[in-house]
């Protein structure tokens, strides 16, 4: 007897499924920022399984009757969100849908409401992939929470009653008020800001905020097709675009983000993009932060600036930064963290400009940008206050994870042999294994190789005394690594 696909789907919905089994067989894994994988693997039962497991884990420590949901602009995101929403309804929990919204906006709103959140976003990863990012009522889930979600065994059935939900604007409004409260109403008067909009989840929010503070705003490169912008590996095309836009429109700055609005991209008045860790350092200085937690791949200018009382280095990924800032918060009143991609995490409630700035311990693109834009000094003047250390990064695409791990393992065993294999004439004086392999050379250049946590890519980071040298190290290393694939 032949069974149609429709009959099979109905059969699956009638079956009792188990969250642990479904997730284990899904191909979806937790990376440095949520559960990520191919869109084709985020089936209805997989989205439901993650939702049921997440809620089961949250209910062990929190009481709540609502969960916030938001999405990025990927075509697959809405359907995934509705599968999560129907699973919540099965559990007697009300989904509060905020539509297309930056990740930090939903995180901030749900933290104020003391409820969990689910954001459907793949951020900057390739178009055929997507992800689920989970928040506790008090912030991002921990690595321990991730393991508990994977190991939770809860039974459920799929539902045919997929909701059609209208988006609430409350979370977006609360997010913007966070910045309006600390920035003078005329702080951006006389400034011309370009917004590289592409398919960013927050592109309309940013324009409204900047205009409300007095800025002239020009929309740049808005796209109705999803564009996976990686703020940590800015393309040569985007470098050229920024300089051309700056000259054409006489801009004071350009602002952009990745797809879900948690990682910023800021260019100065000359159209030069700032590295995310330099942007974070400037923000920390302006906020007078006492202690910082940053990943190992961030610029050593952080320590050399002597602007912080304490700097703790971590593995790459916001969960590791969050673990470190929680520890720092025991000894310091103002604690923050950021990553090389620029996402700024504020761990403490602080006073700025006579107003309260509430903590938001998750990556946020808007806070570091607004701090620089509202400053009386130009961005290039602020940059001159920092030690002359420069970083660059890029990635080798379609580099199998197995090959990455083998390369790193060989490099750990004999780092000098790896440097010679890459055609670099220098002597290794130090290595760091916090995350991947970070090699310091006798000329103070740094090369750092690390497999991506959520895609078949090998990341290459470099640091040197000039921007040109840092870029050339990355370009050379990427070319050599490509030959090795």
C-alpha positions as CSV (number, residue, x, y, z in Angstrom):
1,X,0.0,0.0,0.0
2,X,1.3,3.4,-1.0
3,X,1.4,6.1,1.8
4,X,1.3,9.7,0.6
5,X,3.5,12.5,2.1
6,X,0.4,14.1,3.5
7,X,-0.6,10.9,5.3
8,X,2.9,10.5,6.6
9,X,2.9,14.0,8.0
10,X,-0.4,13.4,9.7
11,X,0.9,10.2,11.1
12,X,3.9,12.0,12.6
13,X,1.7,14.6,14.2
14,X,-0.4,11.8,15.8
15,X,2.8,10.1,17.2
16,X,4.3,10.9,20.5
17,X,7.8,12.3,20.0
18,X,10.6,12.7,22.4
19,X,12.6,15.9,22.5
20,X,16.0,14.3,23.3
21,X,15.7,11.8,20.5
22,X,14.5,14.4,17.9
23,X,17.3,16.8,18.7
24,X,19.9,14.1,18.7
25,X,18.9,13.0,15.2
26,X,18.4,16.5,13.9
27,X,21.9,17.5,12.9
28,X,21.4,20.8,14.8
29,X,24.2,21.7,17.3
30,X,24.9,24.5,19.7
31,X,27.7,26.8,18.6
32,X,29.1,30.0,20.1
33,X,25.7,31.7,19.6
34,X,22.7,29.4,19.9
35,X,21.6,26.2,18.1
36,X,22.6,26.5,14.4
37,X,22.2,24.3,11.4
38,X,20.8,23.9,7.9
39,X,17.3,25.2,7.3
40,X,16.3,21.8,5.9
41,X,17.1,20.3,9.3
42,X,15.0,22.7,11.3
43,X,11.8,20.7,10.6
44,X,8.6,21.4,12.6
45,X,9.4,18.5,15.0
46,X,12.9,19.9,15.6
47,X,11.7,23.4,16.4
48,X,9.1,21.9,18.7
49,X,11.5,19.6,20.4
50,X,13.9,22.5,21.2
51,X,11.0,24.6,22.5
52,X,9.7,21.8,24.8
53,X,13.2,21.0,26.1
54,X,14.0,24.7,26.7
55,X,10.8,25.3,28.6
56,X,11.3,22.2,30.7
57,X,14.8,23.4,31.6
58,X,13.6,27.0,32.4
59,X,10.8,25.7,34.6
60,X,13.3,24.2,37.0
61,X,14.4,27.6,38.2
62,X,11.8,30.2,37.0
63,X,8.1,30.8,37.1
64,X,6.5,32.3,34.0
65,X,3.4,32.2,31.8
66,X,4.7,34.0,28.7
67,X,7.7,33.7,26.4
68,X,8.9,36.3,24.0
69,X,9.6,35.4,20.3
70,X,11.2,37.4,17.5
71,X,12.8,36.7,14.1
72,X,15.4,38.1,11.7
73,X,14.7,38.7,8.0
74,X,15.6,35.2,6.7
75,X,12.7,33.7,4.7
76,X,12.7,30.6,6.9
77,X,12.5,32.4,10.2
78,X,8.8,33.1,10.4
79,X,7.7,29.5,9.9
80,X,10.3,28.3,12.5
81,X,9.0,30.9,15.0
82,X,5.4,29.8,14.5
83,X,6.4,26.2,15.2
84,X,8.0,27.4,18.4
85,X,4.8,29.4,19.2
86,X,2.5,26.4,18.8
87,X,4.7,24.3,21.0
88,X,4.5,27.0,23.7
89,X,0.7,27.1,23.3
90,X,0.6,23.3,23.8
91,X,2.4,23.9,27.1
92,X,-0.2,26.5,28.2
93,X,2.3,29.4,27.7
94,X,1.4,32.6,25.8
95,X,3.9,33.5,23.0
96,X,4.5,37.2,22.8
97,X,5.5,37.8,19.2
98,X,7.5,40.9,18.4
99,X,8.1,40.2,14.7
100,X,11.3,41.2,13.0
101,X,13.4,42.7,15.8
102,X,17.1,42.9,16.9
103,X,18.1,40.1,19.2
104,X,19.2,42.5,22.0
105,X,15.8,44.4,21.8
106,X,13.9,41.2,22.6
107,X,16.4,40.1,25.2
108,X,16.1,43.5,27.0
109,X,12.3,43.5,26.9
110,X,12.0,40.0,28.2
111,X,14.6,40.5,30.9
112,X,12.5,43.5,32.2
113,X,9.4,41.3,32.1
114,X,11.3,38.5,33.8
115,X,10.3,35.9,31.1
116,X,12.3,33.7,28.8
117,X,12.8,34.4,25.0
118,X,13.4,32.6,21.8
119,X,14.9,34.4,18.8
120,X,14.9,32.7,15.4
121,X,18.1,34.0,13.7
122,X,21.1,32.7,11.9
123,X,22.9,36.1,12.3
124,X,25.6,36.1,9.6
125,X,25.9,32.4,8.7
126,X,25.2,31.3,5.1
127,X,21.7,31.7,3.7
128,X,20.9,28.0,3.7
129,X,21.2,27.9,7.5
130,X,19.3,29.3,10.5
131,X,19.2,29.1,14.2
132,X,17.4,29.3,17.5
133,X,18.8,31.5,20.3
134,X,17.4,31.1,23.8
135,X,17.3,33.5,26.7
136,X,16.5,32.9,30.4
137,X,14.6,35.6,32.2
138,X,17.9,36.9,33.5
139,X,19.9,36.7,30.2
140,X,21.5,34.3,27.8
141,X,21.5,30.6,28.6
142,X,24.7,29.2,29.8
143,X,26.7,26.3,28.4
144,X,25.3,24.2,31.2
145,X,21.8,25.2,30.1
146,X,22.6,24.1,26.6
147,X,23.6,20.6,27.8
148,X,20.5,20.4,29.9
149,X,18.4,21.2,26.8
150,X,20.1,18.5,24.8
151,X,19.7,16.0,27.5
152,X,16.1,16.8,28.5
153,X,13.7,14.0,27.6
154,X,10.1,15.3,27.3
155,X,7.3,13.8,25.2
156,X,5.2,15.9,22.9
157,X,3.0,15.8,19.7
158,X,3.1,18.0,16.7
159,X,0.1,20.3,16.3
160,X,-1.7,21.3,13.1
161,X,-2.9,24.5,14.7
162,X,-0.1,26.8,13.4
163,X,-0.9,30.4,14.6
164,X,-0.9,33.6,12.6
165,X,0.4,36.2,15.0
166,X,0.5,40.0,14.8
167,X,3.7,41.6,15.9
168,X,3.8,43.7,19.1
169,X,5.9,46.9,19.0
170,X,6.3,47.1,22.8
171,X,9.8,45.5,22.8
172,X,11.1,47.8,20.1
173,X,9.8,50.9,21.9
174,X,11.4,49.8,25.2
175,X,14.7,49.1,23.5
176,X,14.9,52.6,22.0
177,X,13.9,54.3,25.3
178,X,17.0,52.6,26.9
179,X,19.2,54.9,24.7
180,X,17.0,58.0,24.7
181,X,17.2,58.0,28.5
182,X,21.0,58.5,28.6
183,X,21.6,60.6,25.5
184,X,20.8,64.3,25.2
185,X,17.8,64.9,22.9
186,X,20.0,67.2,20.7
187,X,23.2,65.1,20.8
188,X,23.2,64.3,17.1
189,X,22.2,67.7,15.8
190,X,24.4,68.6,12.9
191,X,25.6,65.1,12.3
192,X,25.0,63.2,9.1
193,X,24.8,59.4,9.6
194,X,24.6,56.8,7.0
195,X,22.9,53.5,7.8
196,X,24.1,50.5,5.8
197,X,20.7,48.8,6.1
198,X,21.0,45.6,3.9
199,X,18.6,43.1,5.6
200,X,19.4,44.1,9.2
201,X,16.5,43.3,11.6
202,X,16.8,46.7,13.2
203,X,17.3,49.0,10.2
204,X,14.1,51.0,10.7
205,X,14.6,51.3,14.5
206,X,18.1,52.8,14.1
207,X,16.9,55.5,11.6
208,X,14.1,56.5,13.9
209,X,16.4,56.7,16.9
210,X,19.1,58.8,15.2
211,X,16.6,61.2,13.7
212,X,14.9,61.6,17.2
213,X,18.3,62.8,18.5
214,X,18.7,65.4,15.7
215,X,20.8,63.6,13.1
216,X,20.3,63.7,9.3
217,X,20.1,60.0,8.2
218,X,20.8,58.5,4.8
219,X,19.6,55.0,4.0
220,X,22.3,52.9,2.2
221,X,22.0,49.6,0.3
222,X,18.6,48.5,1.7
223,X,17.9,44.9,0.5
224,X,14.7,42.9,0.5
225,X,16.8,39.8,0.0
226,X,18.7,38.4,3.0
227,X,22.4,39.6,3.0
228,X,24.6,37.7,5.5
229,X,26.9,40.5,6.8
230,X,29.7,39.3,9.0
231,X,31.0,42.2,11.1
232,X,34.1,40.2,12.0
233,X,35.2,39.6,8.4
234,X,34.2,42.7,6.4
235,X,34.5,42.2,2.7
236,X,36.7,44.3,0.4
237,X,33.5,45.4,-1.4
238,X,32.1,46.7,1.9
239,X,35.4,48.6,2.6
240,X,35.1,50.3,-0.8
241,X,31.4,51.0,-0.4
242,X,31.9,52.7,3.0
243,X,34.6,55.0,1.6
244,X,32.5,55.9,-1.5
245,X,29.4,56.6,0.6
246,X,31.4,58.8,3.0
247,X,32.7,60.9,0.2
248,X,29.5,61.1,-1.8
249,X,27.2,62.0,1.2
250,X,29.8,63.8,3.4
251,X,28.9,61.5,6.3
252,X,30.1,61.9,9.9
253,X,29.7,58.1,10.4
254,X,28.2,55.0,9.0
255,X,26.3,52.5,11.1
256,X,25.4,48.9,10.4
257,X,24.9,45.6,12.1
258,X,24.8,41.9,11.3
259,X,21.5,40.2,10.4
260,X,20.0,40.1,13.9
261,X,21.4,43.4,15.2
262,X,23.6,42.2,18.0
263,X,27.0,42.9,16.3
264,X,27.7,46.5,15.2
265,X,29.7,47.8,12.3
266,X,30.7,51.5,12.5
267,X,32.8,53.6,10.1
268,X,34.4,56.9,10.9
269,X,34.0,60.1,8.9
270,X,36.5,58.8,6.3
271,X,34.6,55.7,5.7
272,X,37.0,53.4,7.5
273,X,35.3,50.5,9.4
274,X,36.3,50.1,13.0
275,X,37.2,46.7,14.3
276,X,34.6,45.5,16.8
277,X,37.0,45.2,19.7
278,X,38.3,48.8,19.1
279,X,34.7,50.0,19.1
280,X,34.1,48.1,22.3
281,X,37.2,49.5,24.0
282,X,36.2,53.1,23.1
283,X,32.7,52.4,24.5
284,X,34.1,51.0,27.7
285,X,36.3,54.0,28.1
286,X,33.4,56.4,27.6
287,X,31.2,54.5,30.0
288,X,34.1,54.4,32.5
289,X,33.9,50.7,32.9
290,X,36.2,49.2,35.6
291,X,36.5,45.6,34.6
292,X,36.2,43.8,31.2
293,X,35.9,40.3,30.0
294,X,36.9,39.8,26.3
295,X,37.8,36.7,24.2
296,X,41.3,35.8,23.4
297,X,41.1,37.1,19.8
298,X,40.5,40.7,20.8
299,X,43.1,43.4,20.3
300,X,45.9,43.7,22.9
301,X,45.3,47.5,22.8
302,X,42.7,46.7,25.5
303,X,45.4,46.0,28.1
304,X,47.9,48.5,26.6
305,X,45.4,51.4,26.9
306,X,45.5,51.0,30.7
307,X,41.9,52.2,30.8
308,X,40.6,49.2,32.8
309,X,41.4,48.0,36.3
310,X,41.0,44.4,35.2
311,X,40.8,42.5,31.9
312,X,39.9,38.8,31.8
313,X,40.5,36.8,28.6
314,X,38.1,34.0,27.6
315,X,37.3,31.5,24.9
316,X,35.4,33.0,21.9
317,X,31.6,33.2,22.3
318,X,29.3,35.3,24.4
319,X,28.5,32.4,26.9
320,X,32.2,32.4,27.9
321,X,32.3,36.2,28.2
322,X,29.1,36.1,30.4
323,X,30.7,33.5,32.7
324,X,33.7,35.8,33.1
325,X,31.7,39.0,33.7
326,X,29.6,37.2,36.4
327,X,32.9,36.4,38.2
328,X,34.1,40.0,37.8
329,X,30.9,41.4,39.1
330,X,31.7,40.0,42.5
331,X,34.6,42.4,42.8
332,X,33.8,45.4,40.6
333,X,30.9,47.9,40.4
334,X,30.9,48.4,36.7
335,X,31.6,45.4,34.5
336,X,31.2,44.8,30.8
337,X,32.4,42.6,28.0
338,X,32.6,42.5,24.2
339,X,33.8,40.4,21.4
340,X,36.0,41.0,18.3
341,X,32.8,41.2,16.4
342,X,31.7,44.2,18.4
343,X,28.8,43.0,20.4
344,X,28.8,44.9,23.7
345,X,27.6,43.2,26.9
346,X,26.8,45.5,29.9
347,X,26.7,43.4,33.1
348,X,26.1,46.2,35.6
349,X,23.4,48.9,36.1
350,X,25.4,52.1,35.8
351,X,24.8,55.9,35.8
352,X,25.6,57.7,32.6
353,X,24.9,61.4,31.8
354,X,22.9,61.5,35.1
355,X,20.5,58.7,34.0
356,X,20.3,55.0,34.8
357,X,21.5,52.6,32.2
358,X,20.2,49.1,32.9
359,X,22.3,46.1,32.4
360,X,22.0,44.1,29.2
361,X,24.4,41.1,29.5
362,X,24.0,40.0,25.9
363,X,25.6,41.3,22.7
364,X,24.2,44.7,21.7
365,X,25.1,46.6,18.5
366,X,23.4,49.9,19.5
367,X,25.1,50.9,22.7
368,X,28.7,51.2,21.5
369,X,27.6,52.9,18.3
370,X,25.4,55.5,20.1
371,X,28.2,56.3,22.6
372,X,30.6,57.2,19.7
373,X,28.0,59.0,17.7
374,X,26.9,61.2,20.6
375,X,30.5,62.1,21.6
376,X,31.7,65.6,20.9
377,X,34.9,64.3,19.3
378,X,35.0,62.8,15.9
379,X,35.4,59.0,15.7
380,X,38.9,59.4,14.2
381,X,39.9,61.6,17.1
382,X,38.8,59.0,19.6
383,X,40.8,56.4,17.7
384,X,44.0,58.5,18.1
385,X,43.8,58.0,21.9
386,X,44.5,54.2,21.6
387,X,47.8,52.3,21.3
388,X,48.8,51.6,17.7
389,X,47.8,47.9,17.5
390,X,45.7,46.7,14.6
391,X,43.8,43.5,13.9
392,X,42.4,41.8,10.8
393,X,40.4,38.6,10.3
394,X,38.9,36.5,7.6
395,X,37.8,32.9,7.1
396,X,38.4,30.0,4.7
397,X,35.0,28.9,3.6
398,X,34.1,25.2,3.0
399,X,37.0,24.1,5.2
400,X,35.9,20.8,6.8
401,X,35.9,20.9,10.6
402,X,37.9,17.6,10.7
403,X,40.6,19.3,8.6
404,X,40.6,22.4,10.9
405,X,41.0,20.2,14.0
406,X,43.9,18.3,12.4
407,X,45.7,21.5,11.4
408,X,45.3,22.9,14.9
409,X,46.5,19.7,16.5
410,X,49.6,19.6,14.3
411,X,50.2,23.3,15.1
412,X,50.0,22.8,18.8
413,X,52.5,19.9,18.6
414,X,55.0,22.0,16.5
415,X,53.9,25.7,16.1
416,X,57.2,26.6,14.4
417,X,56.6,24.0,11.7
418,X,53.1,25.3,11.1
419,X,54.5,28.9,10.7
420,X,57.1,27.7,8.3
421,X,54.5,25.7,6.4
422,X,52.5,28.9,6.0
423,X,55.5,30.6,4.5
424,X,56.1,33.1,7.3
425,X,59.7,34.0,8.2
426,X,59.5,34.6,11.9
427,X,60.2,32.7,15.2
428,X,57.5,31.6,17.5
429,X,57.9,33.0,21.0
430,X,54.6,32.1,22.6
431,X,51.4,30.2,22.1
432,X,48.0,30.4,23.7
433,X,45.5,27.6,23.5
434,X,42.4,29.2,25.2
435,X,40.5,28.8,21.9
436,X,42.2,27.4,18.8
437,X,45.9,28.2,18.4
438,X,47.1,31.8,18.9
439,X,50.8,32.3,18.0
440,X,52.9,35.3,19.0
441,X,56.0,35.8,16.8
442,X,59.3,37.5,17.7
443,X,58.3,40.7,15.7
444,X,55.2,40.9,18.0
445,X,52.9,39.9,15.1
446,X,50.1,37.5,16.2
447,X,48.5,34.8,14.1
448,X,45.4,33.0,15.5
449,X,43.7,30.0,13.8
450,X,40.4,28.7,15.1
451,X,37.7,26.4,13.6
452,X,34.2,28.0,13.4
453,X,31.8,26.7,16.0
454,X,28.8,26.6,13.6
455,X,29.9,26.4,10.0
456,X,32.5,24.5,8.0
457,X,35.0,27.4,8.1
458,X,38.5,28.1,9.5
459,X,38.9,31.5,11.1
460,X,42.2,33.4,10.8
461,X,42.9,36.4,13.0
462,X,46.1,38.6,13.0
463,X,47.5,41.5,15.0
464,X,50.3,43.8,14.0
465,X,51.7,47.3,14.5
466,X,50.0,48.6,11.4
467,X,46.7,47.9,9.7
468,X,48.4,47.1,6.4
469,X,50.6,44.5,8.1
470,X,47.7,42.8,9.9
471,X,45.7,42.6,6.7
472,X,48.6,41.2,4.7
473,X,49.2,38.5,7.3
474,X,45.5,37.4,7.0
475,X,45.5,37.6,3.2
476,X,48.7,35.5,3.0
477,X,47.6,33.0,5.6
478,X,44.2,32.5,4.0
479,X,45.9,31.9,0.6
480,X,48.2,29.3,2.1
481,X,45.4,27.6,4.0
482,X,43.2,27.5,0.8
483,X,46.0,25.5,-0.9
484,X,45.9,23.0,2.0
485,X,42.2,22.3,1.7
